[in-house]
């Protein structure tokens, strides 16, 4: 319907309502912005209906607002949960990222030439560079990067929005994605790192501020060296991380929501690093039998 703000508002409202039904004492560390910018799911907000366990939560209720508004694929609702203090408190600025799956762990270097990274990944996976596919956001800032990838011989999958799902796909066998590369949102980088920790993949990153104001904001949130390389452990540390994503529109990783009268069918991915368990869950929801959902739908109408 072309209403990306309305879609985002509905997603925030729904996620906030459901988080309040969970037996946790959660703190939003990555969310919709500062308290004066967002009425719900703002950074520092307390969620849940219990006093323990105490956890940090990173959320993106609607990754790909433009995708939903335009009826395009690969929009998801996503969150990550870890013990308090285990998720990087990333400011809402850009971040340069490189992400790969388990087979290529230890082979990437964010400062190395793109050709060298591709050759290392190809060697680790026993393939040719020509067989590799790299996901890159279709932005003018990536023009030189795109040229170097193609010159090296790899394929490119350009995306218009949302780089969490492609980072996850890089660590899932037979997804058709071998690496995520480029400059995108820093909060999304932490969410992707949480998923990769569950899947055994790897991410390296570096903040990419556009001005001094963004640098100062990052420093106020505890970033000591804005140009430092962030390893996977810098982004998400600890051995117990939970990642969950649900498809909103159909995508490469998850199918979107389907409505069937009073029923809704969803397709989700839920993972936990402590156990290494990866679950793809298909659920059918009776909306008329869930009071929380009934109230939520009534408010949105």
VOGU-152914 format. One line per field, with one value per residue: x, y, z of N, C-alpha, C, O in turn. Coordinates in pm, whole numbers, plus 50000, padded with zeros to 5 digits. Example, Ala and Ser with C-alpha at 12.3 -4.5 7.8 and 13.67 -1.06 7.14 Angstrom:
<nodes>
n_x = [51319|51285]
n_y = [49431|49775]
n_z = [50780|50708]
ca_x = [51230|51367]
ca_y = [49550|49894]
ca_z = [50780|50714]
c_x = [51320|51290]
c_y = [49670|50003]
c_z = [50780|50787]
o_x = [51424|51341]
o_y = [49668|50114]
o_z = [50846|50804]
</nodes>
This chain:
<nodes>
n_x = [50080|50215|50270|50497|50560|50330|50332|50568|50499|50290|50433|50614|50433|50314|50535|50620|50396|50391|50639|50596|50459|50634|50832|51064|51316|51380|51606|51603|51856|51926|51718|51433|51543|51642|51480|51327|51276|51129|50825|50799|50990|51232|51579|51704|51460|51252|51131|50905|50765|50861|51100|51338|51490|51759|51810|51962|51824|51809|51640|51463|51181|51068|51247|51319|51124|51059|51043|50813|50622|50629|50564|50766|51012|51177|51148|51166|51082|51277|51481|51730|51859|52045|52256|52280|52479|52610|52566|52677|52632|52523|52541|52305|52428|52627|52793|53071|53078|53167|53072|53059|53001|53028|53233|53422|53529|53775|53909|53868|53937|53874|54021|54168|54233|53947|53960|54147|54008|53796|53934|54036|53802|53704|53905|53877|53626|53654|53608|53570|53649|53477|53246|53135|52896|52821|52651|52537|52441|52252|52382|52511|52754|52879|52986|53259|53334|53162|53261|53518|53454|53330|53539|53712|53584|53365|53012|52741|52479|52254|52086|51800|51724|51775|51998|52027|51901|52040|52300|52258|52184|52427|52549|52402|52371|52344|52201|52266|52415|52732|52886|52842|52886|52979|52854|52631|52357|52461|52321|52183|52400|52482|52263|52282|52530|52466|52301|52486|52663|52509|52499|52757|52911|53101|53168|53318|53369|53344|53285|53129|53112|52943|52986|53114|52931|52803|53018|53070|52833|52854|53075|52967|52802|52977|53173|53506|53720|53659|53745|53833|53873|53606|53565|53392|53343|53351|53116|52911|52925|52988|52829|52564|52326|52030|51853|51595|51377|51110|50940|50802|50735|50757|51071|51422|51513|51302|50949|50674|50405|50089|49746|49444|49144|49037|49274|49634|49930|50266|50623|50917|51251|51443|51709|51975|52278|52408|52325|52341|52124|51907|51609|51349|51037|50705|50398|50049|49818|49540|49371|49143|49140|49337|49378|49560|49643|49398|49324|49532|49495|49248|49314|49476|49296]
n_y = [49879|50113|50240|50280|50382|50327|50049|49994|50101|49928|49690|49747|49794|49541|49371|49484|49440|49158|49101|49187|48979|48783|48587|48744|48984|49222|49438|49680|49714|49763|49920|50109|50357|50656|50745|50981|50973|50752|50598|50341|50039|50169|50253|50129|50080|49889|49559|49275|49047|48967|48936|48808|48597|48839|49007|49127|49282|49295|49444|49447|49530|49548|49478|49619|49815|49957|49744|49605|49806|49828|49579|49392|49121|48954|49088|49095|49021|49061|48955|48950|48789|48803|48736|48994|49268|49145|49206|49426|49770|49929|50233|50414|50426|50399|50090|49909|49587|49239|48913|48560|48203|47898|47735|47910|48044|48232|48293|48540|48893|49212|49428|49336|49306|49272|49068|48894|48803|48667|48464|48328|48234|48072|47875|47766|47652|47473|47545|47735|48081|48186|48048|48160|48362|48691|48902|49230|49554|49759|50038|50369|50410|50170|50121|50095|49872|49677|49667|49559|49306|49182|49193|49017|48784|48672|48620|48854|48940|49181|49377|49567|49662|49593|49396|49190|48936|48835|48808|48607|48406|48354|48177|47948|47632|47571|47801|47971|48195|48322|48517|48820|49159|49496|49831|49900|49936|49979|49873|49660|49507|49399|49236|49053|48941|48806|48604|48469|48376|48178|48004|47938|48093|48381|48727|49035|49380|49742|50060|50322|50623|50918|51180|51421|51445|51197|51040|51140|51064|50786|50752|50845|50635|50448|50359|50324|50338|50451|50364|50110|49761|49545|49242|48923|48851|49100|49212|49036|48863|48582|48266|48207|48284|48388|48386|48505|48506|48607|48562|48827|48929|48713|48549|48473|48330|48292|48225|48447|48600|48442|48490|48340|48379|48377|48280|48277|48204|48146|48163|48085|48132|48004|48012|47893|47963|47828|47563|47501|47452|47476|47587|47568|47695|47639|47783|47785|48022|48083|48358|48450|48318|48408|48626|48845|48900|48958|49195|49357|49368|49495|49748|49841|49860]
n_z = [50000|49997|50236|50437|50691|50840|50830|50972|51220|51297|51320|51529|51741|51761|51825|52067|52229|52242|52360|52618|52724|52789|53010|53125|53224|53036|52857|52612|52388|52131|51917|51824|51835|52021|52335|52306|52042|51978|52068|52164|52223|52248|52299|52596|52711|52930|52910|52918|53166|53412|53683|53652|53400|53358|53064|52759|52471|52123|51859|51549|51443|51190|50939|50646|50560|50329|50154|50234|50192|49917|49833|49797|49809|50095|50343|50697|51043|51329|51605|51868|52155|52454|52741|52992|52894|52685|52417|52165|52207|51964|51786|51581|51310|51009|50917|50811|50676|50669|50607|50657|50615|50821|50703|50608|50821|50987|50759|50648|50610|50686|50603|50393|50035|49821|49632|49748|49974|49850|49716|49936|50057|49855|49846|50104|50089|49890|49621|49314|49258|49072|49126|49348|49528|49609|49830|49804|49905|49691|49628|49556|49691|49684|49438|49347|49494|49390|49130|49178|49282|49063|48883|49002|48948|49077|49138|49181|49397|49402|49642|49750|50001|50354|50517|50702|50669|50432|50542|50729|50554|50432|50599|50587|50448|50096|50040|49842|49884|49956|50077|50258|50193|50245|50319|50567|50802|51142|51376|51253|51190|51436|51495|51281|51344|51577|51478|51316|51507|51624|51412|51361|51193|51074|51135|51051|51126|51096|51226|51037|51033|50917|50976|51219|51423|51434|51505|51763|51886|51880|52047|52283|52342|52425|52248|52196|52007|51704|51458|51486|51410|51442|51584|51568|51833|51955|51866|51945|52236|52455|52536|52508|52312|52159|51859|51653|51375|51164|50863|50675|50420|50132|50096|50029|50243|50429|50420|50363|50561|50557|50518|50614|50635|50963|51039|51048|50880|50955|50900|51050|51182|51435|51662|51876|52027|52236|52233|51970|51818|51542|51426|51192|51183|51113|51157|51240|51320|51522|51516|51644|51883|52042|52283|52318|52057|51941|52074|51989|51709|51708|51805|51598|51393]
ca_x = [50000|50302|50266|50604|50553|50220|50378|50666|50426|50218|50532|50662|50324|50296|50649|50619|50288|50428|50751|50544|50399|50742|50884|51200|51336|51464|51642|51627|51985|51918|51575|51380|51609|51641|51347|51251|51252|51042|50739|50814|51111|51345|51699|51694|51326|51237|51021|50889|50671|50922|51220|51453|51631|51790|51868|51965|51748|51824|51522|51424|51045|51040|51362|51271|50996|51032|51006|50672|50540|50628|50529|50887|51051|51287|51125|51154|51083|51394|51535|51836|51856|52165|52271|52308|52614|52673|52545|52732|52534|52565|52465|52235|52511|52669|52897|53125|53065|53194|53017|53070|52953|53123|53346|53520|53570|53919|53967|53838|54004|53800|54116|54235|54165|53831|54006|54211|53902|53722|54021|54045|53675|53698|53994|53821|53505|53689|53535|53634|53593|53365|53128|53090|52798|52834|52536|52577|52334|52262|52399|52623|52879|52938|53019|53394|53332|53096|53355|53625|53400|53311|53670|53770|53518|53251|52879|52687|52334|52226|51960|51760|51712|51778|52111|52034|51868|52150|52411|52218|52186|52566|52590|52310|52407|52256|52120|52306|52490|52860|52942|52780|52991|52936|52826|52489|52331|52533|52233|52159|52522|52480|52162|52338|52636|52402|52259|52605|52716|52429|52522|52898|52975|53189|53155|53406|53300|53405|53190|53149|53038|52941|53024|53164|52819|52784|53132|53047|52723|52907|53162|52879|52745|53081|53270|53633|53794|53559|53803|53882|53807|53523|53556|53264|53328|53321|52977|52827|53010|52915|52795|52420|52258|51912|51816|51467|51328|50987|50919|50685|50709|50834|51211|51512|51535|51175|50827|50601|50279|49972|49621|49337|49031|49077|49402|49753|50039|50396|50743|51017|51380|51481|51838|52040|52419|52452|52296|52363|51998|51848|51472|51257|50906|50585|50289|49917|49767|49399|49372|49027|49157|49451|49332|49658|49637|49268|49332|49627|49429|49142|49377|49526|49181]
ca_y = [50000|50230|50306|50217|50423|50252|49911|49992|50123|49804|49590|49788|49771|49396|49313|49534|49371|49019|49096|49206|48854|48687|48586|48795|49127|49256|49576|49703|49779|49808|49926|50209|50486|50711|50752|51093|50948|50635|50576|50202|49969|50263|50204|50141|50044|49759|49479|49148|49048|48898|49002|48732|48635|48971|48988|49237|49247|49376|49419|49521|49478|49539|49506|49629|49888|49983|49618|49580|49909|49807|49440|49323|49010|48955|49164|49006|49072|48992|48996|48869|48798|48750|48779|49137|49310|49059|49259|49558|49878|49996|50352|50405|50482|50296|49996|49827|49449|49123|48797|48433|48087|47820|47680|48015|48112|48248|48318|48675|49008|49326|49521|49274|49328|49186|48950|48801|48741|48572|48349|48252|48166|47965|47768|47703|47578|47383|47589|47840|48215|48203|47981|48230|48470|48792|48991|49369|49653|49837|50179|50432|50399|50038|50106|50043|49737|49591|49650|49469|49170|49127|49177|48896|48671|48623|48671|48950|48953|49314|49388|49707|49695|49483|49305|49087|48806|48784|48765|48476|48311|48319|48066|47835|47556|47570|47923|48046|48313|48283|48626|48953|49260|49632|49927|49906|49984|49914|49786|49536|49428|49323|49131|48952|48872|48712|48487|48397|48304|48057|47917|47906|48176|48487|48862|49144|49506|49867|50171|50406|50747|51013|51314|51428|51425|51053|50990|51177|50982|50652|50759|50860|50504|50359|50318|50389|50364|50444|50302|49976|49645|49475|49099|48865|48857|49239|49239|48949|48769|48491|48138|48181|48386|48339|48468|48463|48588|48560|48625|48912|48901|48598|48578|48361|48255|48261|48262|48555|48571|48410|48502|48250|48412|48407|48213|48330|48107|48213|48081|48147|48069|48025|47947|47918|47931|47738|47424|47482|47410|47563|47540|47637|47667|47685|47786|47836|48095|48118|48494|48474|48250|48469|48758|48950|48935|49021|49333|49429|49393|49593|49880|49883|49896]
ca_z = [50000|49995|50367|50514|50832|50903|50846|51080|51345|51331|51363|51662|51835|51779|51895|52204|52299|52267|52455|52753|52771|52808|53147|53130|53252|52922|52827|52470|52366|51992|51890|51732|51853|52156|52393|52252|51901|51961|52183|52211|52183|52244|52367|52741|52759|52997|52857|52987|53279|53526|53736|53601|53387|53302|52931|52662|52352|52003|51777|51428|51420|51047|50852|50508|50553|50187|50088|50263|50129|49773|49804|49750|49896|50192|50466|50813|51180|51383|51735|51929|52301|52518|52879|53003|52864|52584|52283|52143|52200|51841|51749|51453|51204|50915|50955|50703|50724|50587|50679|50586|50688|50903|50628|50579|50945|50998|50627|50599|50669|50634|50543|50279|49907|49800|49557|49841|50055|49766|49694|50061|50076|49754|49891|50224|50054|49781|49503|49237|49283|48979|49181|49468|49515|49714|49842|49826|49892|49567|49665|49485|49767|49661|49295|49332|49550|49291|49019|49221|49295|48929|48822|49059|48886|49153|49106|49278|49413|49454|49716|49764|50143|50452|50499|50805|50609|50350|50629|50782|50442|50402|50687|50570|50327|49979|50031|49724|49926|50016|50155|50260|50195|50218|50426|50603|50938|51251|51455|51178|51199|51561|51478|51193|51416|51670|51399|51271|51623|51638|51297|51350|51093|51123|51082|51092|51098|51140|51215|50920|51058|50805|51021|51356|51515|51448|51582|51903|51937|51903|52165|52400|52369|52476|52145|52228|51884|51598|51340|51519|51353|51539|51558|51604|51978|51992|51832|52030|52308|52542|52473|52507|52232|52087|51743|51593|51264|51099|50734|50656|50278|50086|50073|50002|50367|50495|50351|50427|50630|50475|50592|50570|50721|51100|51062|50984|50872|50960|50881|51137|51209|51575|51683|52004|52014|52342|52195|51827|51755|51441|51398|51102|51242|51043|51256|51202|51436|51527|51569|51729|52010|52112|52331|52294|51916|51914|52121|51904|51582|51729|51817|51468|51308]
c_x = [50084|50312|50371|50601|50444|50261|50476|50597|50351|50314|50584|50557|50308|50411|50651|50513|50329|50545|50703|50478|50505|50800|51034|51198|51435|51489|51671|51759|52001|51770|51539|51444|51607|51497|51264|51221|51150|50957|50751|50939|51228|51460|51688|51559|51327|51115|51018|50801|50726|51044|51348|51403|51647|51863|51870|51896|51778|51708|51523|51286|51009|51166|51313|51136|50959|50987|50859|50584|50526|50591|50645|50929|51158|51270|51103|51135|51191|51430|51645|51833|51985|52166|52312|52455|52682|52655|52605|52620|52572|52479|52404|52314|52550|52781|52941|53132|53114|53153|53025|53016|53064|53247|53457|53562|53722|53987|53951|53916|53941|53892|54188|54162|54052|53872|54067|54109|53827|53806|54032|53917|53662|53785|53935|53701|53527|53609|53622|53572|53472|53236|53067|52990|52808|52710|52585|52453|52357|52262|52516|52757|52950|52984|53157|53402|53271|53190|53464|53576|53386|53443|53739|53704|53396|53121|52831|52535|52308|52091|51928|51756|51736|51891|52127|52009|51979|52271|52382|52229|52329|52614|52498|52343|52299|52165|52151|52384|52617|52920|52852|52892|52930|52906|52675|52475|52408|52441|52204|52282|52527|52379|52216|52448|52580|52357|52379|52672|52639|52460|52668|52972|53061|53155|53267|53341|53384|53300|53230|53070|53049|52984|53070|53053|52794|52898|53113|52936|52771|52994|53079|52815|52852|53182|53399|53710|53702|53612|53852|53805|53732|53515|53417|53239|53304|53174|52881|52920|52929|52870|52645|52347|52142|51879|51685|51429|51204|50970|50793|50640|50796|50979|51292|51527|51404|51057|50752|50471|50169|49848|49515|49217|49078|49209|49515|49862|50173|50509|50857|51144|51418|51608|51892|52186|52465|52433|52325|52238|51947|51712|51406|51117|50795|50468|50161|49853|49617|49387|49256|49041|49275|49413|49430|49653|49506|49270|49423|49563|49320|49199|49423|49413|49124]
c_y = [50127|50302|50246|50259|50347|50107|49899|50009|49999|49698|49621|49758|49622|49336|49357|49462|49229|49009|49111|49080|48749|48700|48619|48936|49175|49404|49587|49777|49823|49805|50035|50346|50529|50727|50865|51078|50837|50614|50437|50142|50065|50205|50233|50102|49904|49687|49346|49161|48973|48977|48932|48641|48775|48952|49120|49190|49347|49343|49502|49467|49464|49578|49503|49697|49919|49858|49586|49678|49885|49664|49358|49216|49048|49050|49066|49086|48993|49045|48900|48894|48736|48796|48926|49166|49234|49109|49399|49661|49967|50119|50336|50482|50368|50211|49920|49683|49350|49001|48674|48321|48009|47773|47783|48093|48115|48283|48462|48781|49132|49428|49464|49310|49228|49057|48847|48730|48637|48447|48262|48174|48049|47847|47692|47616|47483|47415|47689|47974|48239|48141|48057|48340|48562|48880|49131|49458|49737|49986|50238|50416|50265|50017|50046|49899|49638|49564|49549|49324|49106|49105|49051|48770|48618|48684|48766|48941|49087|49314|49536|49752|49571|49385|49204|48950|48754|48739|48629|48371|48267|48201|47946|47762|47565|47692|48002|48172|48266|48392|48749|49053|49397|49712|49936|49952|49906|49828|49654|49446|49343|49209|49018|48873|48772|48586|48404|48322|48173|47955|47878|47984|48284|48620|48949|49274|49624|49977|50263|50537|50843|51152|51308|51404|51277|50990|51019|51093|50841|50650|50772|50728|50402|50311|50395|50429|50343|50371|50160|49868|49573|49328|49050|48874|48999|49270|49163|48854|48692|48369|48111|48297|48321|48438|48414|48560|48525|48635|48709|48906|48783|48637|48453|48271|48207|48300|48368|48508|48543|48418|48413|48271|48452|48341|48287|48224|48183|48113|48152|48064|48104|47945|47984|47872|47828|47592|47395|47442|47518|47507|47630|47597|47725|47674|47840|47895|48121|48254|48519|48408|48304|48610|48871|48996|49003|49167|49417|49464|49498|49734|49931|49922|50033]
c_z = [50000|50127|50460|50661|50906|50926|50962|51214|51390|51382|51502|51768|51866|51859|52042|52287|52336|52365|52598|52809|52805|52948|53150|53187|53147|52910|52679|52455|52221|51956|51792|51748|51998|52204|52334|52103|51878|52085|52244|52152|52164|52326|52517|52797|52822|52942|52932|53108|53400|53573|53695|53489|53327|53169|52854|52535|52241|51910|51649|51391|51274|50970|50708|50500|50409|50114|50110|50188|49979|49734|49751|49850|50000|50310|50581|50940|51254|51521|51778|52078|52356|52663|52883|52976|52753|52441|52273|52133|52081|51813|51611|51347|51111|50973|50830|50753|50619|50667|50592|50675|50756|50827|50605|50703|50953|50867|50579|50677|50606|50567|50421|50149|49888|49728|49650|49928|49975|49740|49819|50087|49979|49796|50009|50192|49936|49655|49426|49273|49194|49031|49300|49434|49636|49713|49878|49814|49767|49602|49587|49558|49744|49517|49275|49384|49451|49173|49056|49233|49157|48858|48874|49004|48959|49104|49216|49277|49478|49523|49737|49909|50227|50434|50613|50743|50519|50432|50689|50672|50409|50485|50678|50440|50219|49971|49905|49756|49996|50103|50146|50271|50171|50343|50446|50746|51043|51339|51385|51180|51324|51552|51390|51263|51515|51597|51358|51386|51643|51528|51280|51244|51156|51057|51135|51050|51144|51124|51099|50938|50940|50846|51167|51458|51539|51526|51730|51964|51968|52029|52292|52439|52409|52374|52167|52103|51766|51475|51365|51444|51465|51498|51598|51754|52028|51970|51923|52103|52411|52464|52466|52441|52160|51976|51687|51482|51205|50968|50732|50510|50237|50059|50045|50124|50429|50407|50430|50493|50527|50563|50528|50661|50859|51137|50990|50990|50867|50945|50953|51146|51353|51604|51821|51995|52116|52303|52049|51752|51659|51405|51293|51146|51154|51139|51192|51327|51421|51595|51666|51866|52091|52156|52303|52149|51879|51955|52032|51770|51595|51740|51682|51373|51347]
o_x = [50030|50358|50338|50636|50463|50228|50467|50632|50350|50283|50597|50589|50292|50388|50680|50537|50305|50549|50762|50446|50471|50816|51118|51093|51557|51405|51754|51774|52082|51706|51605|51402|51574|51403|51144|51149|51091|51009|50718|50988|51312|51439|51665|51543|51395|51008|51114|50766|50650|51084|51456|51284|51559|51968|51792|51907|51772|51680|51579|51275|50928|51188|51272|51043|50842|50905|50789|50483|50423|50587|50626|50886|51218|51370|51031|51168|51195|51411|51652|51809|52027|52088|52372|52545|52801|52723|52587|52524|52642|52357|52448|52273|52510|52853|52857|53185|53104|53193|53002|52990|53180|53356|53573|53626|53789|54108|54013|53954|53955|53847|54260|54043|54060|53822|54044|54121|53797|53753|54036|53922|53617|53744|53941|53676|53433|53551|53732|53456|53376|53127|52959|52996|52805|52668|52664|52371|52469|52157|52611|52862|53067|53018|53173|53470|53323|53197|53499|53648|53425|53459|53814|53761|53330|53121|52876|52472|52336|51994|52019|51783|51720|51884|52230|52088|52010|52338|52472|52278|52349|52709|52515|52343|52179|52063|52074|52417|52612|52997|52794|52984|52840|52929|52601|52571|52420|52481|52200|52270|52572|52407|52198|52458|52637|52373|52374|52731|52699|52450|52702|53084|53092|53119|53306|53268|53480|53233|53348|52971|53151|53016|53064|53077|52767|52878|53137|52944|52733|52986|53116|52777|52822|53268|53402|53760|53671|53533|53906|53686|53789|53465|53336|53127|53243|53114|52783|52987|52818|52873|52604|52311|52154|51878|51667|51446|51194|50985|50689|50523|50898|51006|51239|51550|51396|51065|50766|50433|50158|49845|49497|49193|49151|49251|49495|49882|50190|50494|50891|51144|51424|51616|51861|52214|52553|52516|52332|52245|51946|51700|51408|51082|50793|50442|50164|49837|49573|49393|49268|48962|49309|49414|49388|49659|49503|49223|49394|49575|49301|49138|49411|49431|49027]
o_y = [50237|50416|50169|50178|50308|50048|49806|49942|49967|49625|49530|49702|49583|49257|49277|49426|49183|48916|49055|49074|48637|48811|48532|48999|49169|49486|49514|49889|49912|49700|50053|50442|50451|50724|50849|51159|50828|50613|50416|50184|50046|50120|50347|50091|49813|49747|49308|49272|48921|49074|48991|48610|48823|48887|49211|49073|49468|49225|49611|49370|49378|49695|49399|49643|49909|49864|49545|49639|49919|49631|49267|49219|49154|49091|48967|49205|48870|49163|48786|49006|48629|48882|48976|49098|49255|49060|49481|49641|50066|50111|50251|50589|50253|50252|49872|49658|49372|48986|48678|48341|48048|47773|47746|48198|48015|48301|48502|48762|49154|49507|49536|49342|49114|48949|48728|48610|48529|48335|48140|48060|47941|47731|47569|47517|47420|47327|47723|47981|48304|48176|48021|48402|48516|48928|49148|49439|49782|50051|50167|50408|50250|49904|49954|49815|49528|49451|49464|49231|48991|49009|48986|48662|48527|48787|48757|48935|49105|49260|49620|49869|49458|49299|49138|48857|48635|48642|48545|48260|48155|48132|47850|47823|47567|47688|48089|48249|48180|48363|48778|49036|49412|49669|49973|50002|49784|49717|49549|49324|49228|49098|48900|48751|48665|48475|48281|48216|48070|47834|47795|47947|48279|48625|48938|49279|49610|49985|50278|50560|50847|51235|51202|51349|51236|50898|50932|51054|50783|50556|50718|50709|50283|50229|50517|50541|50229|50321|50096|49883|49543|49296|49124|48902|49017|49345|49219|48772|48730|48368|48004|48396|48210|48559|48293|48682|48403|48757|48667|48881|48756|48745|48343|48151|48094|48395|48376|48391|48611|48360|48412|48193|48550|48345|48351|48161|48273|47994|48265|47943|48221|47826|48089|47758|47747|47507|47279|47402|47636|47394|47752|47478|47844|47567|47927|47826|48174|48264|48599|48438|48250|48702|48981|49115|49094|49253|49533|49577|49580|49829|50050|50005|50079]
o_z = [50003|50131|50551|50748|51022|51029|51042|51312|51509|51476|51585|51874|51982|51952|52130|52402|52447|52446|52690|52927|52844|53000|53174|53197|53166|52946|52625|52502|52191|51962|51690|51682|52087|52125|52313|52045|51770|52196|52360|52048|52076|52412|52558|52919|52773|52928|52999|53149|53481|53509|53703|53483|53255|53165|52881|52497|52262|51885|51644|51316|51237|50940|50657|50440|50370|50023|50017|50127|49920|49615|49671|49965|49994|50370|50567|50946|51243|51551|51732|52123|52311|52703|52788|53027|52728|52350|52363|52058|52096|51817|51533|51302|51133|51063|50753|50861|50498|50783|50471|50794|50750|50884|50585|50691|50928|50863|50481|50792|50486|50483|50352|50152|49934|49760|49635|49953|50026|49741|49810|50133|50015|49783|50014|50260|49888|49592|49469|49314|49235|48984|49346|49329|49750|49607|49971|49724|49742|49604|49555|49493|49779|49479|49194|49325|49432|49123|48974|49197|49137|48782|48801|49013|48909|49036|49330|49172|49597|49472|49743|49938|50180|50346|50621|50763|50527|50395|50698|50696|50363|50447|50754|50333|50248|49902|49865|49666|50084|50194|50042|50351|50088|50456|50355|50805|51035|51373|51449|51173|51320|51597|51422|51245|51535|51648|51365|51365|51675|51550|51195|51208|51275|50940|51251|50951|51219|51021|51067|50868|50871|50760|51230|51565|51652|51605|51814|52081|52070|52109|52396|52554|52426|52408|52158|52093|51731|51394|51275|51417|51570|51391|51653|51797|52133|52046|51971|52040|52449|52341|52421|52506|52107|51997|51674|51495|51196|50963|50782|50480|50301|50006|50039|50111|50477|50329|50552|50482|50425|50671|50406|50753|50874|51252|50887|51093|50785|50975|50919|51121|51388|51574|51877|51959|52086|52337|52008|51636|51692|51358|51305|51147|51124|51195|51105|51427|51319|51717|51758|51956|52197|52075|52267|52121|51797|51881|52002|51724|51505|51690|51653|51284|51287]
</nodes>
